[in-house]
Amino acid sequence: MRAVDAKLAQESLSGSWLSTRLGVGTQRLDAMRRGGELLGVRRPGGHDYLYPAWQFAPDGKPLPVIPDLVRAGRGRGMTDERIYEVLSSRTGISGEERLVDA
């Protein structure tokens, strides 16, 4: 398992858990992912998606900036997996801050 795959699994929410938390059906959740309202990354070796927890506010609602980030990344030809990798990457050589923390 690649390090990014392990990190994704560790810091993400499953679609079934998230649909219950948001009070929407799994089909609506999938539509939100496809529409760029949420960032969902296919589970390595699986068919379901994982949703990084950092895209949600403490109240459980998606952060308003997420659609803009997803749209910008997709507009530049990035896959959702690559968008996740970029946002989760460290901002500097020696720090632990990630782009998503900004």
Secondary structure, DSSP 8 states (H G I E B T S, - for coil): --HHHHHHHHTEEEHHHHHHHHT--HHHHHHHHHTTSS--EE-TTSSSEEEEGGGB-TTS-B-TTHHHHHHHHHHTT--HHHHHHHHHSBSSSS---BGGG-
